Structures are given as structure tokens and as C-alpha cells.
């Protein structure tokens, strides 16, 4: 029984191989692998994120203005290449949008 299963499996593989060999074109997929950041970048990103979190906390406690917070957030976004996701009030969102317009890439 097991031998019969092996024979059918082999026949199926041969049939698939022949069908693939008869094709005139080859379809390939391009694969891009992102390289992980170096350890120094990771530490820098962590410290920058801590700064952003402290800035957000200061803004929510009304110790700094939306424009001041936006400058720190946009600095982080430009340096790290990442965006900030989370609930932000419209005033802060508008300040970030203004700061992004001030600093074209």
C-alpha cells in the first residue's frame, strides 16, 4: 500500500514537472528583505521614542503647546522614517500637519 502511494506521488510530481517545462515564459516574484536596523540605530530610536512619549505626556498635561509637541514628533518621524499612530486631538494633528508643511522632505 505504501509503495503504491509512493508511485502515485512520483507520477504526480513528474506530471507537474512536465507541465512546468512546457511553459514558454517564467513567472518570478521579486522578494525584498528589509535589513534590520543596527544596534546603535535601535538604541537611538528607543531614546527618540521615549522623548516623543514624554512630549505627548507633557502636551496632554498642558505643560507644552501643540506646536512645541509637533516639532518633537516631526523630528522623530523624519529621523526614524516612522509615523506616530494613536489618538491625538485635532489641535495636535493640525500642528503636526503645519510642521510637516514647513519642512518638506
C-alpha positions as MATLAB code, in Angstrom:
seq = 'XXXXXXXXXXXXXXXXXXXXXXXXXXXXXXXXXXXXXXXXXXXXXXXXXXXXXXXXXXXXXXXXXXXXXXXXXXXXXXXXXXXXXXXXXXXXXXXXXXXXXXXXX';
ca = [
       0.000    0.000    0.000;
       2.782    2.401    0.945;
       4.677    1.547   -2.217;
       1.582    2.321   -4.298;
       1.289    5.715   -2.606;
       4.925    6.488   -3.445;
       4.383    5.519   -7.088;
       1.331    7.804   -7.376;
       3.209   10.638   -5.690;
       6.132   10.223   -8.060;
       3.806   10.123  -11.080;
       2.084   13.292   -9.919;
       5.395   15.111   -9.453;
       6.603   14.041  -12.891;
       3.367   15.233  -14.485;
       3.653   18.603  -12.745;
       7.268   18.907  -13.803;
       6.455   18.229  -17.427;
       3.657   20.781  -17.472;
       6.004   23.396  -15.996;
       8.727   22.537  -18.515;
       6.329   23.119  -21.429;
       5.747   26.756  -20.492;
       7.497   29.322  -22.667;
       7.712   32.038  -20.025;
       8.844   32.033  -16.468;
       6.973   33.957  -13.818;
       9.147   35.146  -10.995;
       8.335   37.051   -7.873;
      10.633   39.720   -6.574;
      11.311   39.437   -2.880;
      12.763   42.265   -0.864;
      14.003   41.648    2.633;
      14.339   44.635    4.891;
      17.579   44.683    6.771;
      17.200   45.080   10.486;
      18.498   48.311   11.960;
      21.923   48.206   13.503;
      22.077   48.013   17.277;
      23.121   51.662   17.534;
      20.086   52.704   15.477;
      17.798   50.673   17.697;
      19.042   52.381   20.852;
      18.745   55.779   19.228;
      15.215   55.014   18.054;
      14.239   53.874   21.532;
      15.534   57.053   23.121;
      13.795   59.144   20.469;
      10.544   57.275   21.114;
      10.916   57.912   24.853;
      11.311   61.596   24.051;
       8.160   61.527   21.928;
       6.227   59.750   24.682;
       7.424   62.291   27.272;
       6.421   65.090   24.908;
       2.965   63.584   24.422;
       2.577   63.279   28.198;
       3.627   66.909   28.679;
       1.179   68.002   25.980;
      -1.700   66.033   27.485;
      -0.896   67.595   30.885;
      -0.990   71.010   29.125;
       2.608   71.832   30.072;
       3.596   72.484   26.425;
       1.749   73.730   23.344;
       0.652   71.672   20.367;
       3.209   73.461   18.183;
       6.057   72.528   20.550;
       4.919   68.918   20.668;
       4.581   68.832   16.883;
       8.214   69.862   16.424;
       9.424   66.920   18.516;
       7.046   64.485   16.810;
       8.037   65.606   13.297;
      11.726   65.370   14.248;
      11.131   61.768   15.306;
       9.161   60.966   12.147;
      11.870   62.407    9.875;
      14.808   60.769   11.653;
      13.255   57.338   12.155;
      11.187   57.134    8.979;
       8.230   56.009   11.078;
       4.884   57.560   11.736;
       3.121   58.060   15.027;
      -0.114   56.182   15.457;
      -2.505   56.815   18.269;
      -5.326   59.034   19.339;
      -4.409   62.683   19.015;
      -6.691   65.626   19.417;
      -7.412   67.758   16.347;
      -5.257   70.623   17.632;
      -2.163   68.401   17.791;
      -2.952   66.815   14.422;
      -3.217   70.260   12.833;
       0.047   71.358   14.456;
       1.806   68.250   13.088;
       0.382   68.915    9.621;
       1.613   72.535    9.767;
       5.070   71.417   10.907;
       5.263   68.844    8.099;
       4.366   71.554    5.566;
       7.109   73.801    6.978;
       9.716   71.074    6.488;
       9.448   69.488    3.074;
      11.475   66.322    2.654;
];
